[in-house]
Amino acid sequence: MAKLSEKIGYALGDAAAGGITWKVMSIAFPLFFTNVFGLTVADTATLMLVARLFDVVTDPMMGALADRTQSKWGTYRPWLIFGAIPLGIVFALLLYTPDFGPVGKRIWAYSLYLLMMAVYTAVNVPYGSLLGVMTDDDNEKNEFSSYRMVGAYAMGFVTLLSFPYLQKMVGGSEAHQYAVLGVILGALAALGTLACGLLTKERLKPVRAEKFSFKPFVDLFRNKPWIYLTLIGICTNFFNGFRYAVAGYLLEYCLHGNVTVSGLIINYTVFMTFGEVTCMIFGGLSPKFTRWVGSKRKAFVWSAIICAVTSIAFFFIPMDPKYIWLMIVMVILTSIGIGFYSPLLWSMYADVADYATEKNGTSSTGLIFSSGTMAQKFGSAISGALVALLLGVAGFVSGTDPATGQTVVTITNEASVQQMIWALFSLFPAAIALLIVLLLRLYPIKK
């Protein structure tokens, strides 16, 4: 049995990756790049798409490389221990706005974003793979996965809730605020990643295929559970990606800026914070919910149905700041479903890894878990790019003035932009949730 300190250590890994770096990249980056950094909508869409699709290649390669790593720290842990500091530094640089013209800013953003994705992959793929070698007990895997989700959502809650207050405390221009917060959050992400690498243990030895071969990649596409679970993983990140990427625009352009209620500043990060704390609570309850329902697959289906119904309901809320608490209630109800299914996805990847080892005779744990990270990035890439493109189609225009270097935002059709934002937060995710239900019906591992 693993000690509590190890479970907390494993949770710190996703507190750093999911609760800080990925949360800020998913929620803050689209609005940051168009309204603060000064990229055009087209540049923002292309940046998010190209950088993430780059990971479709690098993630499986990283998984295969991690599977073959041998060191005194183990197979997967050294990537966390030695990747922690680069992760924090690159993240901080990405939130810095240099005093460049449009071309210089474009080069800076693309270079740093690609580098960030590479470093994130080098840390997060081995982190996910750790679950496959820390224990062979299925219930304990669910517990580790649940701790992971609680860690991610707890840190996400702290990050998002404190964001506007930290901005206010830092002061100065928005560009200065983001730069300072990048340093603070980058340092915290580095510490969490390092702590995870030092506190966890690898108890199981992967059955290695020592010589590099393309056979594991070929076997992957013959693995039916992997195919369906990867599609499900992509869809869950579509669902989250639309909501996170458009939340900043929803507060800014549908509710006309931050809403202050009894001294509480509700900006886009705080708005989503209510969902984070809900996900944290129900992520912790996910193992009990799964046992009550009877299987991971059934629990996932019910979770996706909750997400679909509540997302559709959000669409019919009037677009008015006085209904802010009704909107928050609907975000909370949607997050119950997300909280339940989030730990299940990673536990099911462990099932797929076990299935592959039994079928093929060698371990491909890192490769299979890398596909989970790949699905995360691919889903976020497409959804983030679509948000930017569809806002552009609706009438949202952004860019940098070549003469002054200042960010310029223009709305050519306010009603169209508002309706698009509202649908991207509600109807688009609802359709994805229903697709998840269909894919789960086809997923062949029934436990």
C-alpha positions in Angstrom: 0.0 0.0 0.0 1.3 3.4 -1.0 1.7 6.0 1.8 -0.5 9.2 1.9 2.7 11.3 1.3 3.2 9.5 -2.0 -0.4 10.1 -3.1 -0.1 13.7 -2.2 3.2 13.8 -4.1 1.5 12.4 -7.2 -1.3 14.9 -6.8 1.3 17.8 -6.8 2.4 16.7 -10.3 -1.0 17.5 -11.8 -1.4 20.5 -9.5 1.6 21.9 -11.3 0.8 20.7 -14.8 -3.0 20.8 -14.8 -3.8 23.3 -12.0 -1.3 25.9 -13.1 0.4 25.7 -16.5 -2.4 24.0 -18.5 -5.2 25.9 -16.7 -3.6 29.2 -17.5 -2.8 28.1 -21.1 -6.4 27.0 -21.6 -8.3 29.8 -20.0 -6.0 32.9 -20.1 -3.9 32.4 -23.2 -6.6 33.0 -26.0 -7.7 36.3 -24.4 -4.1 37.2 -23.5 -2.8 36.7 -27.0 -5.6 38.7 -28.7 -6.2 41.5 -26.1 -2.8 41.9 -24.3 0.0 40.5 -26.4 -1.4 41.8 -29.6 -1.7 38.8 -32.0 -4.4 38.8 -34.6 -7.3 36.3 -34.3 -5.8 34.4 -37.3 -2.4 34.3 -35.7 -3.8 33.1 -32.4 -5.8 30.3 -34.0 -2.8 29.2 -36.1 -0.5 29.4 -33.1 -2.7 27.2 -30.9 -3.4 24.7 -33.7 0.2 24.3 -35.1 1.9 24.1 -31.7 -0.6 21.5 -30.4 -0.6 19.4 -33.6 3.2 19.4 -33.3 2.5 17.4 -30.1 0.6 14.7 -32.0 4.1 13.6 -33.2 6.2 14.5 -30.2 3.9 12.9 -27.5 4.1 9.3 -28.8 7.8 9.7 -29.4 8.2 10.9 -25.8 6.2 8.0 -24.6 8.4 5.5 -26.4 11.6 7.3 -25.1 10.3 7.3 -21.6 9.5 3.6 -21.7 13.2 2.9 -22.5 14.7 5.2 -19.9 16.8 3.5 -17.3 18.4 5.5 -14.4 18.9 5.3 -10.6 15.7 7.4 -10.3 13.7 5.0 -12.3 12.0 5.0 -15.7 9.7 8.0 -15.5 10.6 10.0 -12.5 13.9 11.5 -13.8 11.9 13.4 -16.5 10.0 15.2 -13.7 13.0 15.8 -11.6 15.1 17.3 -14.3 12.3 18.9 -16.4 10.8 20.9 -13.5 13.0 24.0 -13.8 12.8 24.3 -17.6 9.0 24.0 -17.3 8.8 27.0 -15.0 11.2 29.2 -16.9 9.6 28.7 -20.3 6.1 29.3 -18.9 7.2 32.6 -17.4 8.8 33.7 -20.7 5.6 32.9 -22.5 3.6 35.3 -20.4 6.1 38.2 -21.1 5.1 40.7 -23.8 8.3 42.0 -25.5 8.4 45.5 -27.0 8.4 44.2 -30.6 6.4 45.0 -33.7 3.8 42.5 -35.2 6.5 40.3 -36.8 8.7 40.2 -33.8 5.8 39.4 -31.5 4.7 36.6 -33.9 8.2 35.0 -33.8 8.4 35.3 -30.0 5.0 33.8 -29.4 5.4 30.9 -31.9 8.9 30.0 -30.7 8.1 30.1 -27.0 4.8 28.3 -27.4 6.4 25.4 -29.4 9.1 25.2 -26.7 6.5 25.2 -24.0 4.7 22.3 -25.6 7.9 20.4 -25.9 8.9 20.9 -22.3 5.3 20.2 -21.1 5.4 16.9 -23.1 8.8 15.9 -21.6 7.3 16.3 -18.1 3.7 15.4 -18.5 3.9 12.2 -20.5 6.2 10.5 -18.0 4.1 11.8 -15.2 1.0 10.1 -16.6 2.9 6.9 -17.2 3.9 6.8 -13.5 0.4 5.6 -12.7 1.1 2.4 -14.5 4.2 1.5 -12.5 3.4 2.7 -9.0 0.9 -0.1 -8.3 -0.8 -3.1 -9.9 -3.9 -2.8 -7.7 -6.9 -1.5 -9.7 -8.6 0.2 -6.7 -5.3 1.9 -5.8 -4.9 3.1 -9.4 -8.4 4.7 -9.0 -7.2 6.3 -5.7 -4.0 7.7 -7.3 -6.0 9.0 -10.2 -8.5 10.6 -7.9 -5.7 12.3 -5.9 -4.3 13.5 -9.2 -7.6 15.1 -10.2 -8.1 16.7 -6.8 -4.6 18.1 -6.9 -5.2 19.6 -10.3 -8.6 21.1 -9.5 -7.5 22.3 -6.0 -4.6 24.2 -7.5 -6.7 25.3 -10.4 -9.2 26.8 -7.9 -6.4 28.7 -6.1 -4.8 29.9 -9.4 -8.1 31.1 -10.9 -9.5 32.6 -7.8 -6.4 34.6 -6.9 -5.7 35.7 -10.5 -7.6 39.0 -10.5 -6.5 39.9 -7.0 -2.8 39.2 -7.8 -3.2 41.4 -11.0 -4.6 44.2 -8.8 -1.8 43.8 -6.3 0.9 43.8 -9.0 -0.6 46.9 -10.7 0.7 48.6 -13.8 -0.3 47.6 -17.4 -2.0 44.3 -18.1 1.2 43.2 -19.9 3.2 43.9 -16.8 0.7 42.0 -14.6 0.8 38.9 -16.8 4.6 39.0 -16.9 4.9 39.1 -13.1 2.3 36.4 -12.6 4.1 34.2 -15.1 7.2 34.3 -12.9 5.2 33.5 -9.7 3.1 30.7 -11.3 6.1 29.3 -13.2 8.1 29.0 -9.9 5.1 27.2 -8.3 4.8 24.8 -11.2 8.5 23.9 -11.1 8.3 23.2 -7.3 5.2 21.0 -7.7 6.8 19.0 -10.5 10.0 18.5 -8.6 8.2 17.4 -5.4 6.2 14.9 -7.4 9.4 13.4 -8.9 11.0 13.1 -5.5 8.0 11.8 -3.4 6.7 9.1 -5.7 8.0 5.5 -6.2 8.2 3.1 -9.1 7.4 -0.3 -7.7 6.8 -2.2 -11.0 9.4 -2.8 -13.7 8.1 -2.3 -17.3 8.6 -5.3 -19.6 11.0 -3.5 -21.9 11.4 -3.8 -25.6 15.0 -2.5 -25.5 15.5 -2.0 -29.2 13.6 0.8 -30.8 10.9 -0.5 -33.1 7.8 0.9 -34.9 5.9 -2.3 -33.8 4.5 -0.6 -30.6 3.1 2.2 -32.8 1.5 -0.3 -35.2 0.2 -2.3 -32.3 -1.4 0.8 -30.9 -3.7 1.2 -33.9 -4.7 -2.4 -33.6 -5.8 -1.8 -30.0 -9.5 -1.2 -30.1 -9.8 0.0 -26.5 -7.0 2.5 -27.1 -8.7 3.9 -30.3 -12.0 4.5 -28.6 -10.5 5.9 -25.4 -8.3 8.3 -27.3 -11.3 9.6 -29.2 -13.1 9.9 -25.9 -10.1 11.8 -24.4 -10.0 14.2 -27.4 -13.7 14.9 -26.9 -13.4 15.6 -23.2 -10.8 18.1 -24.1 -13.0 19.6 -26.8 -15.7 19.9 -24.1 -13.4 21.7 -21.7 -11.5 23.5 -24.4 -14.5 25.4 -25.8 -15.6 26.5 -22.3 -12.2 27.5 -21.0 -11.1 29.3 -24.2 -14.2 31.4 -24.5 -14.8 32.2 -20.8 -12.7 35.4 -20.9 -14.6 36.7 -23.9 -17.9 35.8 -22.3 -17.3 38.0 -19.3 -15.7 40.8 -21.4 -18.2 41.0 -24.2 -21.4 39.4 -23.1 -21.5 40.6 -19.5 -19.5 43.8 -20.3 -16.5 43.2 -18.0 -16.0 42.0 -14.5 -19.1 41.6 -12.2 -18.6 42.7 -8.6 -21.0 41.1 -6.1 -20.7 42.0 -2.4 -17.0 42.8 -2.8 -16.2 39.7 -4.8 -14.6 40.4 -8.2 -16.0 37.9 -10.7 -13.8 38.0 -13.7 -13.4 35.1 -16.1 -10.9 33.2 -13.9 -13.1 33.5 -10.8 -16.2 32.6 -12.9 -14.5 29.3 -13.8 -13.2 28.8 -10.2 -16.6 27.7 -9.0 -16.3 24.8 -11.5 -12.8 24.0 -10.3 -13.7 23.6 -6.7 -16.7 21.5 -7.7 -14.5 19.3 -9.9 -12.1 18.9 -7.0 -14.9 17.7 -4.6 -16.6 15.3 -7.1 -13.2 14.1 -8.4 -12.5 12.9 -4.9 -16.0 11.2 -4.9 -15.5 9.6 -8.3 -14.2 6.2 -7.0 -17.3 5.9 -4.7 -19.6 7.0 -7.6 -18.0 4.4 -9.8 -18.5 1.6 -7.3 -22.1 2.7 -6.8 -22.9 2.8 -10.5 -21.1 -0.5 -11.1 -18.3 0.2 -13.7 -16.1 3.0 -14.9 -17.8 3.0 -18.3 -21.3 3.5 -16.8 -20.0 6.2 -14.5 -18.5 8.0 -17.4 -21.7 7.8 -19.4 -23.8 9.3 -16.6 -21.2 12.0 -16.1 -21.3 12.9 -19.8 -25.1 13.1 -19.7 -24.9 15.5 -16.8 -22.5 17.7 -18.8 -24.8 17.7 -21.9 -28.0 18.6 -20.1 -26.5 21.4 -18.0 -24.6 22.9 -21.0 -27.9 23.1 -23.0 -29.6 24.7 -20.0 -26.9 27.4 -19.8 -27.7 28.5 -23.4 -31.2 29.7 -22.2 -30.0 31.9 -19.4 -30.5 35.6 -20.3 -27.2 37.3 -21.3 -27.3 39.8 -18.4 -25.0 40.4 -15.4 -27.9 40.2 -12.9 -28.2 36.5 -13.7 -24.5 35.9 -12.9 -25.4 33.5 -9.9 -27.7 31.4 -12.1 -24.8 31.1 -14.6 -22.5 30.1 -11.8 -24.9 27.5 -10.6 -25.0 26.0 -14.1 -21.2 26.0 -14.2 -21.2 24.1 -10.9 -23.7 21.5 -12.1 -21.7 20.9 -15.3 -18.6 20.6 -13.2 -20.2 17.7 -11.2 -20.1 15.6 -14.4 -16.5 16.8 -15.3 -15.4 16.0 -11.7 -16.8 12.5 -11.9 -15.3 11.6 -15.3 -11.8 13.2 -15.1 -10.2 10.6 -12.8 -11.9 7.8 -14.8 -10.2 8.7 -18.0 -6.7 8.2 -16.6 -7.6 5.1 -14.7 -9.1 3.7 -18.0 -5.8 4.4 -19.7 -4.1 2.2 -17.1 -6.6 -0.5 -18.1 -5.7 -0.1 -21.7 -2.0 -0.3 -20.9 -2.6 -3.5 -19.0 -4.6 -4.9 -21.9 -1.8 -4.0 -24.4 0.9 -5.6 -22.2 -1.1 -8.8 -21.9 -1.8 -8.9 -25.6 1.6 -7.9 -27.0 4.0 -9.3 -24.3 5.9 -6.0 -23.8 5.1 -2.8 -21.9 3.9 0.3 -23.9 2.7 2.1 -20.8 4.5 5.4 -21.6 3.3 5.3 -25.2 -0.3 4.7 -24.2 -0.3 7.4 -21.5 1.4 9.7 -24.0 -1.7 9.4 -26.1 -3.8 10.7 -23.2 -1.6 13.8 -23.1 -1.8 13.9 -26.9 -5.6 13.8 -26.8 -5.5 16.6 -24.2 -3.4 18.8 -26.4 -5.2 17.9 -29.7 -8.6 18.6 -28.2 -7.5 21.9 -26.7 -5.7 22.8 -30.0 -8.7 22.3 -32.2 -11.2 23.8 -29.8 -8.9 26.8 -29.1 -8.3 27.4 -32.7 -12.0 27.1 -33.6 -12.9 29.6 -30.9 -10.5 32.2 -32.3 -11.6 31.5 -35.9 -15.3 31.5 -35.2 -15.0 34.7 -33.2 -13.3 36.2 -36.2 -16.1 35.1 -38.5 -18.6 36.6 -36.1 -16.9 40.0 -36.2 -14.1 40.0 -33.6 -10.9 41.7 -35.0 -7.5 42.1 -33.0 -3.9 42.9 -33.8 -0.9 45.2 -33.1 -0.7 48.7 -34.5 2.6 48.7 -36.5 3.2 52.4 -35.8 2.6 52.4 -32.0 3.0 48.7 -31.1 -0.2 48.9 -29.2 -2.9 46.1 -29.1 -6.0 47.1 -31.1 -9.4 45.2 -30.7 -12.4 46.0 -32.9 -15.9 44.4 -32.8 -17.7 44.8 -36.2 -20.9 43.0 -35.2 -21.5 43.0 -31.5 -24.7 40.9 -31.5 -23.1 38.2 -33.7 -20.0 38.0 -31.5 -22.1 37.7 -28.4 -24.3 34.9 -29.7 -21.2 33.0 -31.0 -19.5 33.3 -27.5 -22.7 32.1 -25.8 -23.0 29.1 -28.1 -19.3 28.2 -27.8 -19.7 28.0 -24.0 -22.9 26.0 -24.1 -24.2 24.3 -27.3 -20.9 23.3 -28.8 -19.8 21.5 -25.5 -23.2 19.9 -25.2 -22.9 18.3 -28.7 -19.4 17.0 -27.7 -20.8 15.5 -24.5 -23.4 13.6 -26.4 -20.7 12.3 -28.8 -18.8 11.0 -25.7 -21.8 9.0 -24.7 -21.9 7.4 -28.1 -18.2 6.5 -28.0 -18.5 5.0 -24.5 -21.2 2.7 -25.8 -18.6 1.3 -28.2 -15.7 1.2 -25.8 -15.0 -2.6 -25.4 -13.5 -2.8 -21.8 -16.5 -3.0 -19.6 -15.0 -2.8 -16.1 
